[in-house]
Amino acid sequence: MPKVYGYTRVSDELQIDGPSMDTQHYSILKWWNDNKQSLTEMGYEFAVVFTDPAQSAVKINLKDRPQGKILMAALRRADLLVA
């Protein structure tokens, strides 16, 4: 069964407690809820939202971030990633 994964991150420690992380997480869950019926009819299930706080997108590749590495290992053909 294909899965839907979410991924959030912020660039530095000052942003961890700010609204950005919560906003990103909320947006992913809202997207799932808005599309849940059609996606479940196609066989998708929601898996998890991975979060990498204080991880620069410019300096650190997704596959080299702690949760990004786990996400990349979990992804399979036909899975969806919402970021």
Contacts in CASP RR format, 6 or more apart in sequence:
PFRMAT RR
TARGET T0000
AUTHOR 0000-0000-0000
METHOD contacts of the structure
MODEL  1
MPKVYGYTRVSDELQIDGPSMDTQHYSILKWWNDNKQSLTEMGYEFAVVF
TDPAQSAVKINLKDRPQGKILMAALRRADLLVA
1 43 0 8 1.000
1 44 0 8 1.000
1 45 0 8 1.000
2 42 0 8 1.000
2 43 0 8 1.000
2 44 0 8 1.000
2 45 0 8 1.000
2 76 0 8 1.000
2 78 0 8 1.000
2 79 0 8 1.000
2 80 0 8 1.000
3 44 0 8 1.000
3 45 0 8 1.000
3 46 0 8 1.000
3 47 0 8 1.000
3 74 0 8 1.000
3 76 0 8 1.000
3 79 0 8 1.000
3 80 0 8 1.000
4 32 0 8 1.000
4 39 0 8 1.000
4 44 0 8 1.000
4 45 0 8 1.000
4 46 0 8 1.000
4 47 0 8 1.000
4 79 0 8 1.000
4 80 0 8 1.000
4 81 0 8 1.000
4 82 0 8 1.000
5 47 0 8 1.000
5 48 0 8 1.000
5 49 0 8 1.000
5 50 0 8 1.000
5 71 0 8 1.000
5 74 0 8 1.000
5 75 0 8 1.000
5 79 0 8 1.000
5 80 0 8 1.000
5 81 0 8 1.000
5 82 0 8 1.000
6 28 0 8 1.000
6 47 0 8 1.000
6 48 0 8 1.000
6 49 0 8 1.000
6 50 0 8 1.000
6 71 0 8 1.000
6 81 0 8 1.000
6 82 0 8 1.000
6 83 0 8 1.000
7 49 0 8 1.000
7 50 0 8 1.000
7 51 0 8 1.000
7 52 0 8 1.000
7 62 0 8 1.000
7 67 0 8 1.000
7 68 0 8 1.000
7 71 0 8 1.000
7 81 0 8 1.000
7 82 0 8 1.000
7 83 0 8 1.000
8 21 0 8 1.000
8 24 0 8 1.000
8 25 0 8 1.000
8 28 0 8 1.000
8 49 0 8 1.000
8 50 0 8 1.000
8 51 0 8 1.000
8 52 0 8 1.000
8 83 0 8 1.000
9 24 0 8 1.000
9 51 0 8 1.000
9 52 0 8 1.000
9 53 0 8 1.000
9 55 0 8 1.000
9 57 0 8 1.000
9 65 0 8 1.000
10 16 0 8 1.000
10 20 0 8 1.000
10 21 0 8 1.000
10 53 0 8 1.000
10 54 0 8 1.000
10 55 0 8 1.000
11 54 0 8 1.000
11 55 0 8 1.000
11 56 0 8 1.000
11 57 0 8 1.000
12 54 0 8 1.000
12 56 0 8 1.000
13 53 0 8 1.000
13 54 0 8 1.000
15 21 0 8 1.000
15 53 0 8 1.000
15 54 0 8 1.000
16 53 0 8 1.000
16 54 0 8 1.000
21 51 0 8 1.000
21 53 0 8 1.000
25 49 0 8 1.000
25 51 0 8 1.000
28 49 0 8 1.000
28 82 0 8 1.000
28 83 0 8 1.000
29 49 0 8 1.000
31 82 0 8 1.000
32 39 0 8 1.000
32 46 0 8 1.000
32 82 0 8 1.000
36 46 0 8 1.000
39 80 0 8 1.000
44 80 0 8 1.000
47 74 0 8 1.000
50 67 0 8 1.000
50 68 0 8 1.000
50 70 0 8 1.000
50 71 0 8 1.000
51 67 0 8 1.000
52 65 0 8 1.000
52 66 0 8 1.000
52 67 0 8 1.000
52 68 0 8 1.000
55 65 0 8 1.000
55 66 0 8 1.000
62 68 0 8 1.000
62 71 0 8 1.000
62 72 0 8 1.000
63 69 0 8 1.000
63 72 0 8 1.000
71 81 0 8 1.000
75 81 0 8 1.000
END
